[in-house]
Amino acid sequence: MASHSTHELQVKPFEPSSLFKVVILALIAVGVLSFGLGLWLSEERTWTSYLVSFFYFSCLGLGGLFFAAIQHVVKAGWSSSVRRYAEAMTSFIPFILFGGLILLLGAKTLFPWTHEDVINSSSLIKAKTAYLNIPFMATRIVICALGWFAFKWFIVGNSINQDQSGDHNLTLKNVSLSIAFIAFFALSFSFFSVDLLMSLLPTWYSTIFGVYCFAGLFQSTFAVLALMIIFIRRAGLVKGYVTVEHQHDIVKFMKGFTVFWAYIAFSQFMLIWYANIPEETEYYIMRSQNGWLAISFLLLIFRFIVPFLALLPRGLKRNDNHVIAVSVLILVMQYLDIYWMVYPNYNDGMIKFGLQEIGIFMGFLGLFLLGITLFFKKYSLVALKDPRLHEAINHHVTY
């Protein structure tokens, strides 16, 4: 395919409108007010709402860094022009440390293993107390959050510094850094998922729970990337560097991880159903009562079947409005999935949704958008001096 001529290549500075800035501040304000009012109305429901939203946006921030790291490891050229959007998503990672420490304030409300009577009532829980205790959990959260922040600082920092220096060695440094991050991420995110979600039911366990959470993380990450690419292209901020060809590949990955999520979800359910061990089956029994069975089927239909079929045709992967609809659906289902993992353990197992859930989610959304906005205001929308940028400019999808 012929190279693009220079007059077709353009990157404009990102300048959010005054209305957009007001919306971000309003979202954060609503989140803070909802959290404060929620604690007065119901501590249990407020902390569960906080946990769902905190884990949701932590996944998106980490997903951005994981995507960027994978591109460095495989030395991908096609994605060098869209990698900056994933790097922008990592702006939420600093909030993980502070958000995690705030979450610990609600540990007594959230985690049954923090109560002596619960520990004494089950030999299975008592056997896990060497791991399940607040000091050790706090240590793990701090180590994970600081580790993720350090890798973000160096990997994203090298990419940004290259915009100024044009030093190709920074790209090479990011390869080894990304390999180290992926190894660290595999362990740390598993601990993070087990601590924040699986330990809510301390008698239950699943050996692939971390992988299940990762599948949702990466599927939703591609949904955000697809939305960002469409927004940037429609706004006319980038021309030539980011095209429908890049959108096509991001959407293909989104479809691929839609299948991967379904595979892991089925594997976890099938093995537990087949083994029929009481300590394992209680998890799915809780999610088949009090209306949760309907939520389970909603996830099956709208997180797997509908997105999979909707993203099969080649032409629809390149249709902006279609991709927006499917991406939003996946992001809604990601929230519902985390909600499904958390809420059956509380409120007598009943489905609850209202002020706390909506308001606190809006607050975290405001923080997420604030991080991305500040990132794009400060840095270029494209890594203009990346040595593989020419591959992205000439990228063309043939299938």
Sequence and secondary structure as in RCSB ss.txt:
>XXXX:A:sequence
MASHSTHELQVKPFEPSSLFKVVILALIAVGVLSFGLGLWLSEERTWTSYLVSFFYFSCLGLGGLFFAAIQHVVK
AGWSSSVRRYAEAMTSFIPFILFGGLILLLGAKTLFPWTHEDVINSSSLIKAKTAYLNIPFMATRIVICALGWFA
FKWFIVGNSINQDQSGDHNLTLKNVSLSIAFIAFFALSFSFFSVDLLMSLLPTWYSTIFGVYCFAGLFQSTFAVL
ALMIIFIRRAGLVKGYVTVEHQHDIVKFMKGFTVFWAYIAFSQFMLIWYANIPEETEYYIMRSQNGWLAISFLLL
IFRFIVPFLALLPRGLKRNDNHVIAVSVLILVMQYLDIYWMVYPNYNDGMIKFGLQEIGIFMGFLGLFLLGITLF
FKKYSLVALKDPRLHEAINHHVTY
>XXXX:A:secstr
     GGG EE      HHHHHHHHHHHHHHHHHHHHHHHH HHHHHHHHHHHHHHHHHHHHHHHHHHHHHHHTT
 STTTTTHHHHHHHGGGHHHHHHHHHHHHTTHHHH GGGSHHHHHH HHHHTTTTTSSHHHHHHHHHHHHHHHHH
HHHHHHHHHHHHHHH  THHHHHHHHHHHHHHHHHHHHHHHHHHHHTGGGSTT   TTHHHHHHHHHHHHHHHHH
HHHHHHHHHTTSEESSS HHHHHHHHHHHHHHHHHHHHHHHHHHHHHHHH  HHHHHHHHHTTSTTHHHHHHHHI
IIIIIHHHHHT SHHHHT HHHHHHHHHHHHHHHHHHHHHHHGGGSGGG    SHHHHHHHHHHHHHHHHHHHHH
HHHS SS TT TTHHHHHT     
